[in-house]
Every structure is written in structure tokens, then in C-alpha cells.
């Protein structure tokens, strides 16, 4: 199976898996780049996976459905108007091409009904986990998002993290504000800069990288807690409070 990030808008990736004949696409916010890629590579669209209802993730679904008449897998949310197969936490769904089995994971926080899809070392996580970052809390609570991120953190370390936006460089800059001069972050920033200069995406990341470098996954660490306490100007007694402070800090960064 070939894993392809199709660029869309200013910083989205519409992740595509194909076997040379059929493809599936995750969160097609825009149909045009998907159709262009499918036609260029003589592929049929066999399935669409949706993580959440935001327009930049579902905007192209109607056009793709009309063109290819493929099933749409999505969480139970009326804000997603096309839902052929409703998915829920811990479902195991078989999706073409290849009848791959995806584990569905409920990961509320960015939105109430956000889900992720995991299969064969691949994680499609929408806007929940970003490389060296995480999504904003538009609907959920810090506690919900913290627990969602911990579920993703517990996946195997070689899992490829296929998130939906090219935010890695700005996320590293925030992480360096939390941990100034951190050598591992500085080294990773150089790697990401080289990829982007070469016209390549910084993604997919890997769970092992995120465990090591992502401050939002490491609110149990004393250095990150202390940085958050300095920024918020008060003691933070648990990991959720640290996470909430970091998320608020990032929102204003």
C-alpha cells in the first residue's frame, strides 16, 4: 500500500492509501486535488474516512461521493451530512482497498465526536495529535483531550502519525518556548527545516518521536510542569492542569 499526503488549502494534507488500483482518502476537505491525483494515477476511490465535522475535512465529500459512489465512514455527528457507515469507539471496520481492518478510537477534545483510525502501524488522527503539538479545544475539555492524547501516546512507538496539517515547524517553536535550548528539539527543527526546504512534508511523524519531543504528551514531566507553572503563575497540581495551561499558552503564542 502506498501512503500519500495530498496537499490542500494552505496547510492541509488529505491522506491517501492506494494499492495501484484502488484508493481510500481521509478527510477530503477539497475534492479537486483528490480527483486530480486519482485521475493522474488511474485510481478508483473505494472509501472515504472522516475524523470530524470541520469544513476543511469534509468539504469535498459530496463531490467525491457523486463521482465515485464510495462508502463514507464517519462518527455519528449530524454536522457530517454524508455518513454511510457510522463508526464508534473500538469498532473494527474493514475498508477497501485490501479490506484493511481499521480500529476506530474515540478521541474527543478538538470536537466532541472526533475519532482516529489505526491500522498496520498507521494512525490517521485528524486534528487531535499534531507533530510536536495538538489541536485546539473547540468543543471538548482539557481532561478529555489529555485522555485522548494519552490513548494515542500508548500506540506502538513505530506507528506513523498521519495528522491533517503542516504545523510542525511552528509547533517546534512553541515547544522551544516551553523548553528553551532543548538539544533534541533543536536537532529535530533542523531535520524539519531541511525537509520543508526540499519541498517535502514533515509528516508522517512517529509515536516514538512524539513521546520524546511533544510537550502536550509529556505533562507528567517535571521540567514541563515547571515551565507551565512559570507561565501561568500558579502551582499546577495534576497533569490535566499542566495540559490546560500549555494549551492556553499555545493558543496565544
N, C-alpha and C positions, 0 to 999 in steps of 0.2 A: 504494500500500500504506500502511496506517495502522499506526503503531508505538505500542503502548500498554503502559505498565507497570502491571500489576495488583498492588496491594499485598496482601501476605500476612504472616501471623505478626506480629512486631513491627517488622521492618525489611527483609523480602524484597520483591523485585519479580519477578513472573512475566511475563517479556516476551512480548508477543503481537504478531504481524503479521497483518493481515487485509485483504482486498480488498472488504469489504462483503458477501461471501457465505461465504467460507471463511477459516479462520484456522490459524495454527500457534502453538504455545506452547513456550517454552524453560524447562526446569527447573521443572515444576509440582510444587512441594513439597506443595501442598494443592489438591485438586480443586475444593472448594466455590467459591472466588472465581472460578475459571476458568469453571465451569459457569454461575454467576450472570451473568458478563459475556457469555458466548456466548448464553445464552437471552435476555438483555435486548436484545442487538443482532442477534438472529436469525441467528447464525452457526453453521456446521458446523465441527467441528475436523478438519482434514485431516492434521496431522502434529504430532509431539512431538519436540523436540530436547533431548538430555541432555548436559550438560558433565561431570558427575562423580557419584559414587555417594552423596553425603551425603543424609540423610533429608529435609532441607529443600529438596532439589532433585528428589527422585524420589517423595516420599510420596504424591502424587496420581496417579501414572501408572496404577496398576492400575484405579482407578475411572474415569478418563478413557478408558482403553482399552476397558473394558466398555461404556461409554456410546456411544462414537463409533467404535470399531473402526478407529482410525487407526494408521499405522505409527509406531514409536518408533525414532529414530536415536540411537545411543549408542556410547561406546567399549567395547572388549572387556574387560569387567570383570564377573566373576560376582557382584559385590555389587550390580549393577544387574540385577534379576531379569527384566525385560521388555526385550528388545533384538531388534527385528525386523530392523533394518539396522545392522550393526556398522561403525563408521567408524574410520578411521585417518588418520595424518598425511598431508596433501597430497591426500586424497581430494577429488573434486569431486562433490557429490551434488545431484541435482535434487529439490526439495521443493515440494509444493503448500502454499498456493495460488500460482498463477502460474508453477509449475515453475521457481522461482528456483534458481540454482546457488550453493551454499554451498561455500566452501573450508574444509576441516577442518584445524585446526592443533593439533598435539600441544603442550601447554603444561604439562608436569609440574612439580610443586613443591608446590602445595597438596595434591594427591593424585598418585599415580604415573601414573594414567591420564587425567588431566584433559585435555579438549580445548576448543577455542574454535571458533566458526563465524563466517565472514566472508563478506558478500555486499553488493554495491552500496552501499558506504560504511557498512555496519552491522557491528559486532562484538559478538557475544554471548560474553562471556568468563567467565561464571560467577563463581568466587571467585579467579581469578588476578590480574586487574588491577581495582582499585577506583579511584574518582576520588580522586586525591591519596594513594593507598595501594595496598596489595596484600594478598593472602591470607596467612594463616598457613601455616607449613610443617608440615603434619600428617604427611606421608609423604616428601616429596622433600627434596633437599639445597639449600642456598643456591645452589650452582652451577647446578643445574637450574632453579630459579626465576629466577635472574638471566638465564639464556639465554632462558627462556620470555618474560620481560618484554621483553627486547630484540627478540624477534620481533614482539611486539605494537607496540612503540615504532616499528618500521620501517614500519608501515602508513601509508597516506596521512594527512596531518595533519587532514583534514576528516572522517575516519572517526568515526562516532558510537559511543561506548563504552557498551554496554548491560550493565553489571555487575549483580550479583544482590542487592546490599544498599545501603541508605541509610546509608552510613558517612561521607559526605563531610565533614560539619562536624567530627566527631571526628578525621578524618584530617588536616584542615587544622590543627587544634590541635597535632597531633603535628609536622607539617611546620614550624610556627612555633616549636616547641621546638628543632628542628634549626637553623632559620634565623630567630632572633628578630627581629621587626620588619620582615621582608621585605615591601616595599610591594605586590608583586604578589599574594602570599598574603593579605595583609590586605584588598586590594581584592576578591579572589575570595571571601573569607569573607563580606563584606557582601552580595555577589550571592547566595550560597547561603542566607544567613540570610533575605534577602528572599523568595526562592522558598519556603523552608520555612514562613515566617510566612503566606504566601499559600495554603498547603495544596498547593503544587506540589512534585514531586520535584526534587532537584538533578540528576537524570540525565535523558537521557544526557549524559555528558561528551563531549569530543572528544580525539583523539590529540594534536592540537596543544596543547591545554590541559595534558594530562598530560606532554608533553615539556617544557613550560615550568615546571611547578609541582610535579610529583610527585617527591619526593626518591628514591623507590625506582627511578625510571627514570634517575636522574642521578648514579649513584655514581662516575662519571668526573670530576665537578666537584670542584675543589679545595676550595671552601667546604664542600661536603657531606662530603668526606673528612675535613677538619679537624674538623668538628663531631663526626663519628663517632669520630675518634681521641681527642678530649677526653672523650667519654662513656665509651669503652671503656678509656681509659688506656694505650693502646699504639699503636705505628705499625701502619698497615694498608697493605699493600704492593700490593694489587690491588683491582679493582672488586668481585670476589666477597666479599672480606673486608670491604669497606665495607658492602656489602649485608647480609651476615650480622650485622654489628654493628647496623645500623639496624633489622633485623627483630627482633633480640633486644630492643633498646631499645623498640620499639613494643609488643612482647608484654608488657612490664612497665609501659607508660605509663598 
